[in-house]
Amino acid sequence: MPLMRNALAVLLAGGQGERLWPLTRDRAKPAVPFGGIYRIIDVTLSNCLNSDLRRVFVLTQYKALSLNRHVRRGWSLLMGHGDFIEVLTPQMRVSQHWYQGTADAVYQNIYSIGSEQSNFVFILSGDHIYKMNYQKMLEQHVEAGADVTVATFEVDPQEAAGSFGVLETDRDWRIIGFEEKPAEPKRSRIHPDKVNASMGVYLFNTQLLVPVLIADAENPNSNHDFGKDIIPRIIDKHRVFAYNFRDENKKEESYWRDVGTVEAYHEANMDLVSVSPVFNLYDKSWPLHTWQQQYPPGKFVFADPSRMGVALDSIVGSGSIVSGGRVTKSVLGLDVRVNSYSEVDQCIIFNHVIVGRSCRIRRAIIDRHVSLPEGTVIGYDTEADRARYSVTEHGVVVVVRPESMIEEPE
C-alpha cells in the first residue's frame, strides 16, 4: 500500500478569528476569500490533494455555514473512490462543551478518527498560506522511527517572540525542548541567528495519538492545546522529531504566512499582484484548487481616454467589469463592478461589490455585497474613516455591509 494511503488528515478550521474581525463577523476565518477566487482553506486542502493525502476531516465550529457549503460544493467532487474531504461539526459525543483547544477539538472527534483504518494522522491548520508536500514529512517520520513529527520553519527571534512555539533539536533533529510563545526564544542549533518555530503541523502515529488525547482530556490543568500541552508533555517519553519545512513554492525564500490579522491578510494579498509574487498562484506543478460560481469573463470598458476601464498589476475575477474606472495593485473577486471615473488602489474587493462612479478607494478591504455610493472616498482621511469603518493601526480600512441575521451565499 502506498504510504499516504495509510494516513489521515484532521484539518482544524473552527477558530473564531478574532484578530481578523470584522472579516470574520459573518464567516469562519478559513472561509475568508484569498487571491480573488480562493478561500484561505483552499491552500491547505490543495496541499493535501497535491500530496496525495486524500482522507481529510475538516473540523468546523464558529459561523461555519459558508465554509461547510464551500467544501461540500467543490472539494467533495475532487475525491475518488474511498477518498473524502468531510466536514465534521461539533457532535458533543465525548464532551458537553464547545472545542476547548486544538487538542480537544481532535479529541471530541476521536470516534470518527478511529473509524478510519490509518496508521498516521496529520493535524493541520486551515488558516495558513504555504505550499508543502506532506508525503515528504511522512517519509522522514517513518525513516526516523518517530512517534510524532512537528513541522518547523526558521524565523527571526524577534518575530517568534510571543508568537510561535519554539523548539530545540539534537543532531538527529529529535526535539529536546519545546516552549510555546516564549519571550526569549532559544536559537537554532544550525543557524544561530534564527529560531526553529512550529508551523502548527503535526504528524502522529495513530496508536499514540489516541491515548495521548484521552490523557489530556482527563487532565483538569490542561489548556487542551497541542503546542501548549501535548508536545511539551511527550518529548521526554516518546520519539518526537522536527521536520524542516521544504517549500514547494520554488522561490529563493521559503514562504509561510499566518494571515490571522487584517494587516497580514492585506499584505499577503498585495504580494500576489506584484510582478513576481513570492507566493505563486500560477504554478502548474502545484496547483491551487477551489470551487467558484460560474460567471462570464472579466470585461474592461471603455476605450476612451477620459473614462478608460483598466486594471494594472491586479488580479480580476470572473464576472467583474471595470467600466471606465482605474484599478491598480488590487485583488478583485467575482462579480465586481467598478464604475466610471473611480480609482481603486491597493485594495481587496470581495465578491458582488459595486463601486459607484467617481469613488476614490485606497488600501481598503471591501466585504461582499457592499455597494459604495457615488463619490465615496476611503483611505485618504484616517479620522473620517475611523468614524465610519474599522481601521487597523497602519491604516488598512475594512468596509462591511450592515449586520444581518441572514448569511447569503458567497
N, C-alpha and C positions, 0 to 999 in steps of 0.2 A: 504494500500500500504506500503511495506517495506520502511523504512526511506531513504535508499540510492537510491531507485528508484526515489526519489524526488529531487535528487541532480545532478549537472552537474559540470564537471571539465574543467578549462581552463589552459592548460599547456604551460608556456612561454618557447619557445625554439628558440628564434630569435636573441640572443645576438651574438656579433662579436667574443667574446672570445679572446680579445687582449692579456690577460695575459697568455694564453695557446699557443700563437704563438711559433713556426711555425706549431704546430699540427693542428691549425685552419686555416692554409693558404688555404687549399682546401676543408674544410668541416666546418659545424656548430659545436659549442662546444658540444652540446648534442649527436652528431653523432660520437664523438671520441671513439675509442674502449676502453673497460674496461674489465679486467679479462679474456682476451684471446678470448672469443666468444661473449661477450656482447657489447652494446653501452652504454654510460652514461645514455641516456634517458630511457633505459630499466629498470633501477632501479625504477624510479618514475612511469612508466607505470605498472610495476609489482605491486607496492603498490596499484595502482588504481584497478587492476584486483583482487588482493587478498583481497581488502577492499570492493569488490562488487560495486565499483564506475565505472560504465560501459558506461557512456556517456562522452566522452573526446574530446575536441577540442585542437589540437596541433597548436600553433601559431609559424610559422617559418618566417624567413626573410633572413638572410645572408647565402649564399653558402649552400643552403638547399637541393640540388639535392639528395645527398646520404641519408640524413635524411628522405626526403619525400619517397624515394624508400624503405628504411628500414621499415618505418611504414606501407606503403601500402602493401608490400610483406608479412610481418609477422603478424603484430598486428591486421589487419582487420579480419584475419582468426580466431582469438580467440574470437571474439564477437558473441553474439547470436542475435536473432530477436529483433529489436528495440534498440539494443545497437550499439555503434560505437566508433571508435577512428579515428577521421577525421582531416586531415591536412588542415589548413587554411593559405594560403599565403596572403600577404598584398593586399587588394582589393581596397583601396582608396575610399570606399563608403561614408565615413563621413569626410575625410581629404585628402589633396593633398600631404601629407608628408609620409615618412617612419615613423616607430614607434619612437616616441619621448621619451618614457619611458615605464615602466611596465604598468602603468595605461592607458596610451594612446594606448598601444597595445590591451588591453581588450576593451577600448572604440571604437576603429576602427572596432571591430568585434561585436558590440553591437546588430546588427540585427540578426546575427547568434545565439547569446545567447538568444535573445528574442524569436526566433522562436521555442525554446525548452521549453516545459512545465516543469519548475523546480522552486521550492521554495528556493533552496540553490545553491550557486555557490562557488566551491573551486578554488582558484588561486594558482597554483603550479609552481615550477621551474623545468626545465629539466636538471639541471647540478649539482645535489647534490646526495651524496651516503648515504642512510639511509633506514631503514625499519619502516614503520609507517602504522597503521590501521586508515584510515581516518574516518571510521564509528564511532570509539570511540570519535573522535573530534566532529563529528556531534551530537552524543548523548549528550555530555556535552553542546554543543551550544544550543540545544533545551531545555534541562533541566534548563539552566541558563536564558532562555528567552533573549538570546543575539541577537543583530543585526549583530555584527561582532565578529569573534573569530580569534586570532592570535596565531599560534603555536610557542612555545618558548622552548629553552633548556638552561641549565646552563653552563656557561663557565667562565674561569678565567678573571678577569678585564683586565689584560694586553693583553689577546688575543682578547677581544671585542673592546678595544680602537681603534677607527678609522676604524673599520672593520665591525661591526654589528649594526643593530638597537637595542637599549636597552630600556626596558620598566619598569615601576613601577606598582605594583598592590596593591589593598587593600586586606582585609582579605578574601573577596569572589572571588579573582582573577580577579576583574574588573580592567581594565587598567586605571590608573590615570595620567600617564606620559609616553611620548614616545619621544626618541631622536634618530636621525639617525646618526650612526657612531660618537658618542661623544668622545672627547679626554679623558675625565674623566667619565667613565660610573658609574651610580648610582647602588649601591649594591642591591642584592636580599633581600627581606624582611625576608625570611625564612633562607637563608644561606648567611650571610654577607660576606663570602669570595668569593662568586660567583656573577655573574650578570645574569639577565634574557635577553637572546638575541633572536631576532626574527629569525625564520628559513626561512622566505620568503614564508610561507604557510599561506594563509588567507581563511577564510570562511565567506561569506556574505549572508544575506538574499537578494534574487534577487530584491525584491521591494525597497530595499535601494541602492543596487549596481548601478542600472541604473541611478537614479537621481544624485548620488554622482559622477559618471563618467562624466555625462553631465556637471555638475557644474565645475568640474576640467578642462574639455576641454575648457570651456569658460573663464578660469582664465589665463590671459597672464603672470602672475608672477609665475605660477606653473612649476615645473620640470616634472609634469605628472608621478609621481612615487608613488607607494603605501607606501613605507617606509618613503620617504622624505615629502610627501604632504598629501596623503589621510588619513592615520591613525592619525597623529598628529592633523589634522583638525577636525576629527569627534569624538574624545574621550570625549569631553565635552558635545556633543549634543546627542550622541547615546550610547547604551549599548554595549561597546566593552570589551571583555574578553580575557584572556590569557588561552591557553591550554598547560599544561606542557607535553613535549614530552614523550610518552611511547614507548620505543623501543621494536620492535618485534624480535630483533636480539638475544634475550635470552642470553646475556652476562652480566657480573657484571657491566661493564662500558657501558653507552649509546654511540652509535656510530652515528655521523652525520658529514659528511665531505663535505666541498666545495672544489672540485678538479679543481678550476679555475686557478691555476698556475701549471707550469711544475713540480715544486718541490712537491707540494701537490698531484698532479696526480701520480707521480712516487712513492711517499711514500704509497699512498692508494693501488696501485697495489702490491707493495712489501709486504704489510701486508697480502695479500691474499695467499702468498706462505709460510707463517710461519706455524709451526706445528699445532698451534691452533689459527687461524686468528680471529681478533676481529670481522670482517665482514664475516659472514659465507655464502659461496655460496652453501653449500651442505645441507641446512636446508629444509627438505621436507615439513615442515608445513608452510613455507613462501617462496615458490619457486621464482626464477628469470626466467622470460620468455624472449625469443628473437627469432629472425629469423636468420638462417645461411644457407649458401650454403651446399650442400651435398658433403662430402668428405669421402674417406676411413679412417679407423682408423689410429691413430698415430703409428709410427714404429721406433724402435731403433735397429740399427745395427752398428758395428759388435761386436761379442763376442770374441774380440781379445785384449789381454792386452795392445798392442801397439797402438791400434786405436779403443777403445771401445765407442760405442754410448750410452751415459747415460744422464738422466735428474734427478737431485736431488733437493728436496724441490722446485719443479717447477710445473707450470700449462702448459700443452701442448695441443693445439687444434687439431682437426681432420685434416687429410691430411698432417700433419707435419712429417718429417723424420729427426731424429738425426742420421746422418750417420758417425760414427766414431768420433764424436765431444763430448764435455762435456758441459752440461748446468746446472748451479746451480743458485738457488734463482731467477728464471726468469719466465716471462709470455710469452709464445709463442702462437700466434694466429693460424689462419687456413693456411694450405698450406705453411708452413715454412720449409726451408731446411738448416740444419746445417751440413756442410761437415767435412771431416776427419781432425783431429788434431786441430780443432778450439775450443776455450774456450769462453763461453758466461756466464757472471756473473752479477747478479742484473740488468738484462735488461728487457725491454718490447719490444717484436718483433711483429709488426703488420702483417697482412695477406700478403701472396705472397712474402715473403722476402727470399733471398738466401744469406747465409753466406758462403763465399768461404773457401777453405782449409787454414789451418794454420792462422786463424784470432784470434785476442785476443780482445774481446769486453767487457767492464765493465761499469756499471752504465750509460747505454745508452738507448735511445728510438729510435727504427728504424722504420720509417714510411713504409707504404705498397709499394710494387713493387720496393723496393730498393734492388740492388744486390751489395754486398760488395766483391770486388776483393780479390783474394788470398793474404794472408799476411797482410790484413788490421789490424791496431791497433787503437783502440778507447778507451779512458778512462784512459790512463796511462800517458799522457803528455798534461796537460791543455792548454799550449800555442799552441802546434801543433793542438789540437782540435779546439781552437778558430779561428785559421786561416782557417779552412775548414767547421766548423759546428757551430750551435747555442749551446752555453754552458751556463747553469744557474750559479748563484752566488756560489752555493755549488757543482758545478762540474757535474751536470747531462747533458749529451750530447744528442742533438736531431739531428738525421740524416733524411733528407727528400730527395726525388728524385728531379731532376732538374725541375724547374717550367714549367708547361704545361697548355695550354688553355683547354685541354680535361680532363674532370673528368671521370676516368674509374670506373666501378662498384667496390665496395668494398666487 
